[in-house]
């Protein structure tokens, strides 16, 4: 059993009368030789780690080592507690949980990549918000992670999921698309509806570049995760309303691949373009790395790429400074 | 490309901030540790393209050293890998280049390592979501995906002869 497209997936689910999550477990059993129970427990372990990352982030107002992120999840939590949010509780709570996870990630805390660390905020955002605002139990949400992983598995094998390979559309785009389909299934929608929501969410993020300031997974990554949760809920609501993506999901995924291949290197996680090279972005990079002679050399090299092939040695001191 | 399991997508459990630049880099370093059976005494690590541009922000350097010291992706000691490498008498040298001619991917590291008079070379690309592909061991071309400790075991079995263990 090897599901390589959303068409395969819908066929399997409709023929076997199974959910997307069940299809994922079936495939994992065949391929790994593990029992359903083992597979479920492994996923539950990941779910619990995700829960701790959210809790840590919601209670920690400290800055990341870089000084360019941190404290916003706590602000969001307070804002929600005041009770006058425009987006309503389901989206606001998702925003807070998503921010909490991504801030924990920036602090080099323990998180679960879903499917990457740069996009690790989106799924926990929607899952823990659904749990808070509906009657879903832990084990339902663990099943949601199987739904998400099947959708992500198809995307990852047909296209890409990392910003370095395909831009932010591959990273936040994939995670948001996975989350949209997951919400639909957790709300009782059909596999077909879930796949349409996946396509709708991904379409809305096609072309998004990966341009992290100073190469850190913080600016603009954290807030893109947060916004990804709202897109996931909107796409899920459309799917549940019976609205279909006019472009089939597999074609949307393949388009993401084509766009990513065409995207210039400067906009694929090299921090050489986009927001990374705004005056403010440059200043941040300079402030963070100015103590390092190594990076001075690298920065000079960005303008004269040919000079950079020479050998440079990182001393303990320079490299340690760079990480803070 | 090469994702085989739901846990390649939901996972790894890892220290932040980047699955491709942190967790995937841990795996590449860890492969060297597994093939040598211990921490190396001396390494030269070549970083290419996106790895070379953004390694500091992502802790790619610390992640590689953590892997070389035998850590898992979720080991919080990775943050302090430089100090711990010093303690383990691991001497390291990083070099940088724009692109790798040997393997076409933005996140490539090639590690030359020595321990107990043995030398090995491992080339790996971190392809996303914490999955790494080993494309070279010594002079031998290979195509080995690493995303779990089970994969490391398989790798040790496949390469025990190549690395003289």
Interface residues (C-beta under 8 A of the other chain):
Chain A: X24 X25 X27 X28 X31 X32 X39 X42 X43 X45 X46 X49 X66 X104 X105 X106 X107 X108 X109 X110 X111 X112 X113 X114 X115 X116 X117 X118 X120 X123 X145 X146 X148 X149 X150 X152 X153 X156 X157 X160 X161 X162 X163 X164 X165 X170 X178 X212 X214 X215 X216 X217 X218 X265 X268 X269 X270 X271 X272 X288 X289 X292 X295 X298 X302 X305 X308 X309 X311 X312 X313 X314 X316 X319 X320 X322 X323
Chain B: X1 X2 X3 X4 X5 X6 X7 X8 X9 X10 X11 X12 X13 X14 X15 X16 X17 X18 X19 X20 X21 X22 X23 X49 X50 X52 X53 X54 X55 X56 X57 X58 X59 X61 X62 X74 X76 X78 X79 X82 X86 X92 X93 X94 X95 X96 X97 X98 X105 X106 X107 X126 X127 X128 X129 X130
